[in-house]
Amino acid sequence: MKIQWYGHSAFHLNTDEGVHIITDPYQSGAYGGVLSYGPITDPADIVLVSHGHADHNHTGDIPKGFSLIDKTGDYSVKGLVIHAIPVYHDPSGGRDRGENLIFVIETDGMRIAHLGDLGHTLDKALLDKIGHIDILMIPVGGFFTIDAQEATEVMNDIGPVITIPMHFKTAKADFPIKGVDLFTKGKKHVRKLGGSEMAITKAELPSEPEVVIFDYAK
């Protein structure tokens, strides 16, 4: 599998069988230019949308013909199994910012979780639904989502092999959120990828859990 981070919460997953998945595509220039990552124009077989905000649900730049998953359920598409698990965008049961979906993708012998704009920590029932995760994509910037401390708790509760932080402040995301350093501070086995794309197989998963910091592609 190849994993590319466009920026914010948007990733492009290319499986060994050549299935292309895009997660949470943002609208380039959304919110008056606060989000200035470049447009996502790559073709996709599957697009996953965790919730209906412009920095997560903009499919207009992606060529038509993809399957859109934006509702709770268990799906089988293109030989992949995808679980869309309902959670909330805030710690108040959705009263402030609404609902959110966690996606668990089963492919290439691995289980990948994308937490969208998760706004709260996870109880045992949700952790049981999520199950074992090899690669975790988790928001860490706070304010609109869980913050660095809460993200650390969620990461530890899920126990992935690789954690990829997302939804943090960068030169192209000028939201009132924190940078990734607050999340990585004090953690062992933090690796800066030095690029926007990583190839990984089940056999290549590290023996010790690690946090991998991507550069944005767009």
Residue pairs with C-beta under 8 A, 6 or more apart in sequence:
1 13
1 14
1 15
1 16
1 107
1 108
1 110
1 199
1 200
1 201
2 12
2 13
2 14
2 197
2 198
2 199
3 11
3 12
3 13
3 135
3 164
3 197
3 198
3 199
3 200
4 11
4 12
4 13
4 14
4 196
4 197
4 198
4 217
5 11
5 164
5 166
5 196
5 197
5 214
5 215
5 216
5 217
6 12
6 25
6 26
6 37
6 38
6 40
6 196
6 216
6 217
6 218
7 26
7 37
7 170
7 172
7 173
7 216
7 217
7 218
8 24
8 26
8 35
8 37
8 55
8 56
8 166
8 167
8 173
8 216
9 23
9 24
9 26
9 50
9 55
9 56
9 114
9 116
9 117
9 137
9 139
9 166
9 167
10 22
10 23
10 24
10 25
10 26
10 37
10 40
11 21
11 22
11 23
11 24
11 114
11 137
11 164
11 166
12 20
12 21
12 22
12 40
12 42
12 44
13 20
13 21
13 22
13 23
13 105
13 107
13 112
14 20
14 21
15 21
15 80
15 107
15 108
16 107
16 108
16 201
17 78
17 79
17 107
17 108
19 45
19 46
19 78
19 79
19 80
19 107
20 42
20 43
20 44
20 45
20 46
21 44
21 45
21 46
21 47
21 48
21 80
21 105
22 40
22 42
22 44
22 46
22 47
22 48
22 62
22 66
23 47
23 48
23 50
23 103
23 114
23 137
24 48
24 49
24 50
24 55
24 56
24 57
24 114
24 116
25 40
25 47
25 49
25 56
25 57
25 58
25 59
25 61
25 62
26 35
26 37
26 40
26 54
26 55
26 56
26 58
27 35
27 54
27 55
27 58
27 60
28 35
28 36
28 37
28 38
28 39
28 40
28 58
28 61
28 218
29 35
29 36
30 54
30 55
30 58
31 54
31 55
31 175
34 173
34 174
34 175
35 55
35 172
35 173
35 174
35 175
36 172
36 173
36 174
37 172
37 173
37 216
37 218
38 218
39 61
39 218
40 58
40 61
40 62
40 218
41 61
41 62
41 63
42 62
43 62
43 63
43 65
43 66
44 62
44 63
44 66
45 66
45 67
45 77
45 78
46 66
46 67
46 68
46 69
46 77
46 78
46 80
46 82
47 59
47 62
47 66
47 67
47 68
47 69
48 69
48 70
48 82
48 84
48 101
48 103
48 114
49 56
49 57
49 59
49 68
49 69
49 70
49 101
50 56
50 70
50 100
50 101
50 102
50 103
50 114
50 115
50 116
50 117
51 57
51 89
51 98
51 99
51 100
51 101
51 116
51 117
52 70
52 98
53 117
56 116
56 117
57 70
59 66
59 68
67 77
67 78
69 75
69 77
69 82
69 84
69 103
70 84
70 101
71 84
71 101
72 84
72 85
72 86
72 101
73 83
73 84
74 81
74 82
74 83
74 84
75 81
75 82
75 83
75 84
76 82
79 107
80 105
80 106
80 107
81 105
81 106
81 107
82 103
82 104
82 105
82 106
83 103
83 104
83 106
83 129
84 101
84 102
84 103
85 101
85 102
85 103
85 104
85 126
85 129
85 130
86 99
86 100
86 101
86 102
87 99
87 100
87 101
87 102
87 115
87 116
87 118
87 119
87 120
87 122
87 126
88 94
88 97
88 98
88 99
88 100
88 118
88 119
88 120
89 96
89 97
89 98
89 99
89 100
89 117
89 118
89 119
89 144
89 145
90 96
90 97
90 98
90 119
90 120
91 119
91 120
96 119
97 117
97 119
97 144
100 116
100 117
100 118
100 119
101 116
102 113
102 114
102 115
102 116
102 118
102 126
102 130
103 113
103 114
103 116
104 111
104 112
104 113
104 130
104 131
104 133
105 111
105 112
105 113
105 114
108 201
108 202
109 201
109 202
110 134
110 135
110 200
110 202
110 205
111 131
111 132
111 133
111 134
111 135
112 133
112 134
112 135
112 136
112 137
113 130
113 133
113 135
113 136
113 137
113 158
113 160
114 137
115 136
115 137
115 138
115 139
115 154
116 139
117 139
117 144
117 145
117 167
118 138
118 139
118 145
118 146
118 154
119 144
119 145
119 146
120 146
120 150
121 146
121 150
121 153
121 154
121 157
122 130
122 154
122 157
122 158
127 157
127 158
130 158
132 159
133 158
133 159
133 160
133 161
134 160
134 161
134 162
134 202
134 205
135 160
135 161
135 162
135 163
135 164
135 200
136 155
136 158
136 160
136 162
136 163
136 164
137 164
137 166
138 146
138 151
138 154
138 155
138 163
138 164
138 165
138 166
139 145
139 146
139 151
139 165
139 166
139 167
139 168
140 146
140 147
140 148
140 151
140 165
140 166
140 167
140 168
140 178
140 180
140 182
140 183
141 147
141 148
141 167
141 168
141 169
141 175
141 177
141 178
141 179
141 180
142 148
142 150
142 177
142 178
143 175
143 176
143 177
143 178
144 167
144 175
144 177
145 167
145 177
146 154
147 178
147 182
148 178
148 182
148 183
148 185
151 165
151 183
152 183
152 187
155 163
159 209
160 209
161 205
161 206
161 209
161 210
162 200
162 205
162 206
162 209
162 210
162 211
162 212
163 209
163 210
163 211
163 212
164 211
164 212
164 213
164 214
165 180
165 183
165 184
165 211
165 213
167 177
168 177
168 178
168 179
168 180
168 183
169 175
169 177
169 178
169 179
170 179
170 216
172 216
172 218
180 213
183 211
184 190
184 211
184 213
187 211
188 208
189 206
189 208
189 209
189 210
189 211
190 210
190 211
190 213
191 210
191 211
191 212
191 213
192 213
193 212
193 213
193 214
193 215
194 215
195 214
195 215
196 214
196 215
196 216
196 217
197 214
197 217
198 212
198 214
